[in-house]
Amino acid sequence: MKKLILCLLMPLQITAALAQDSKIIQKDFQTIIGYTRKMEIDKVLDMTYPPLFKIMPKAQMSAMAKGALSGMGIKTIFEEVPIGLTLSPVTRLGAATICLGKYNQSMILESSQTALLDMLAKAKMRDNEVKKVSPGKLRIKGKNYLLAIKDTYTGSTWKYLRYDNEDAETNAKVLSKEISAAAAKLKLALK
């Protein structure tokens, strides 16, 4: 009888754990988006999936992110838009648990170097629309994706990785085949 009760309670415990994970992920997504809007790059990197730092060390990534656009004379302003956060179901895999989030983001790039903005305006982005607002301003607006991952690399806590189409090459180097395949399916379901 005890075994039967345990067998019946186990799915309930798993469901409760996944619901708790979903709440944590939703809160973390909001936190990361907030840090990004405030340009608090180091705080974003603290929440980033650790294998990414095998490609580029964290300190180097921080320095590049902080100086890349400002070094070119471009000021970044994140616009206040409804986040519209949509989460996939939390999905357990063999060696990891993942969840994909889709959210709205809009930013204005300002620069006195109009030729540089013109070049950026011609950039092809699959998930975002790039539009010239004025000679000195460019808007990048659209859907962004963030992948939540819990595995041995994260110490069984949630860490995050951008999962936009523009990040596909990097993600292929960082993610296991199992995570890549499952995340691609989750992204199709969120479109």
C-alpha positions in Angstrom: 0.0 0.0 0.0 2.9 2.4 0.9 4.4 1.8 -2.6 1.2 2.6 -4.3 0.8 5.8 -2.3 4.4 6.8 -3.1 3.9 6.0 -6.8 0.8 8.3 -6.8 2.6 11.1 -4.9 5.7 11.2 -7.1 4.0 12.8 -10.2 2.5 15.4 -7.9 5.9 16.2 -6.5 7.4 16.5 -10.0 4.6 18.8 -11.1 5.0 21.0 -8.0 8.8 21.2 -8.6 8.2 22.2 -12.3 5.7 24.8 -11.2 8.2 26.2 -8.7 10.9 26.3 -11.4 8.6 28.2 -13.7 8.1 30.9 -11.0 11.8 31.2 -10.5 12.5 31.4 -14.2 9.8 34.1 -14.7 11.3 36.2 -11.9 14.9 35.7 -13.2 13.8 36.6 -16.8 12.3 39.9 -15.4 15.6 40.5 -13.4 17.8 39.9 -16.5 15.7 42.1 -18.7 15.9 44.8 -16.0 19.7 44.5 -15.7 20.0 44.7 -19.5 17.9 47.8 -19.7 20.1 49.4 -17.0 23.2 48.2 -18.8 24.3 46.3 -15.6 26.4 43.9 -17.7 28.2 42.2 -14.9 25.0 41.3 -13.2 23.7 39.8 -16.5 26.9 37.8 -16.9 26.5 36.4 -13.3 23.2 34.9 -14.5 24.7 33.6 -17.8 25.2 29.9 -18.7 28.8 29.2 -17.7 30.0 27.2 -20.8 29.6 30.5 -22.7 32.8 31.7 -20.9 34.8 28.9 -22.5 34.4 30.7 -25.8 35.2 34.1 -24.3 36.3 34.7 -20.7 33.7 36.6 -18.5 36.0 39.6 -17.9 36.6 40.0 -21.6 32.9 39.6 -22.4 32.1 42.3 -19.8 34.7 44.7 -21.2 33.5 44.2 -24.7 29.8 44.6 -23.9 30.5 47.8 -21.9 32.7 49.4 -24.5 31.5 48.0 -27.9 28.8 50.5 -28.8 30.0 53.4 -26.6 33.5 53.0 -28.1 32.0 53.7 -31.5 30.2 56.7 -30.2 26.8 55.0 -30.0 24.5 55.6 -27.0 22.0 52.8 -26.2 18.6 53.6 -24.7 16.3 50.7 -23.9 12.7 51.8 -24.4 10.0 50.9 -22.0 7.7 48.4 -23.8 5.4 45.8 -22.5 7.6 42.7 -21.9 5.0 40.3 -23.1 6.9 37.4 -21.6 5.8 34.0 -22.8 7.4 30.9 -21.3 7.5 27.4 -22.7 6.8 24.5 -20.4 9.7 23.6 -18.1 11.1 20.5 -19.9 13.2 17.8 -18.3 15.8 16.2 -20.5 18.2 13.4 -19.7 21.0 15.6 -18.3 19.3 19.0 -18.0 16.1 20.9 -17.5 15.3 23.8 -19.8 12.7 26.5 -20.4 12.6 29.0 -23.2 11.2 32.5 -22.8 10.1 35.0 -25.5 9.9 38.7 -24.8 9.6 42.1 -26.4 12.5 44.4 -26.5 13.0 47.8 -28.1 16.1 50.0 -28.0 17.2 53.2 -29.6 20.8 53.6 -30.8 21.9 57.3 -31.0 25.0 58.6 -32.7 26.3 61.6 -34.6 27.9 59.2 -37.0 25.0 58.8 -39.4 27.0 56.6 -41.8 27.5 54.0 -39.0 23.8 54.1 -38.2 23.0 53.7 -41.9 25.2 50.6 -42.0 23.5 49.1 -38.9 20.0 49.9 -40.4 20.9 47.6 -43.3 21.7 44.7 -41.0 19.5 41.7 -41.5 18.0 40.4 -38.3 15.5 37.6 -38.2 13.9 38.2 -34.9 14.0 42.0 -34.8 13.1 45.0 -37.0 15.7 47.6 -37.6 14.3 51.0 -38.5 15.8 54.5 -38.9 13.9 56.9 -36.6 15.8 60.0 -37.6 19.3 60.8 -39.0 20.9 60.3 -35.6 18.6 57.5 -34.2 18.0 53.9 -35.0 15.4 51.6 -33.4 15.8 47.9 -33.0 12.6 46.3 -31.9 11.3 42.8 -31.8 11.1 39.5 -30.1 14.1 38.1 -28.1 14.6 34.6 -26.7 16.3 33.6 -23.5 17.0 29.9 -22.7 16.9 28.9 -19.0 19.1 25.9 -18.3 19.7 23.8 -15.2 22.4 21.1 -15.5 25.8 20.1 -14.1 27.4 23.2 -15.4 25.1 25.4 -13.4 25.4 23.6 -10.1 21.7 22.6 -10.5 20.6 26.3 -10.4 19.1 28.2 -13.3 21.4 30.1 -15.7 20.5 31.8 -18.9 21.6 32.1 -22.5 20.3 34.3 -25.3 18.6 32.1 -27.9 18.0 34.5 -30.8 18.7 33.4 -34.3 21.7 35.7 -34.4 23.2 33.7 -31.5 22.8 30.3 -33.2 26.5 29.8 -34.1 27.7 30.5 -30.6 24.9 28.4 -29.0 25.9 25.4 -31.2 29.3 25.5 -29.6 28.0 25.9 -26.1 24.9 23.7 -25.9 24.7 19.9 -25.9 22.9 18.3 -28.9 20.1 17.2 -26.5 19.6 20.8 -25.2 19.9 22.3 -28.8 17.3 19.9 -30.2 14.8 20.4 -27.4 15.3 24.2 -27.4 14.7 24.4 -31.1 11.4 22.5 -30.6 10.4 24.9 -27.8 11.2 27.9 -30.0 9.0 26.6 -32.8 6.1 26.2 -30.3 6.5 29.8 -29.0 6.5 31.4 -32.5 
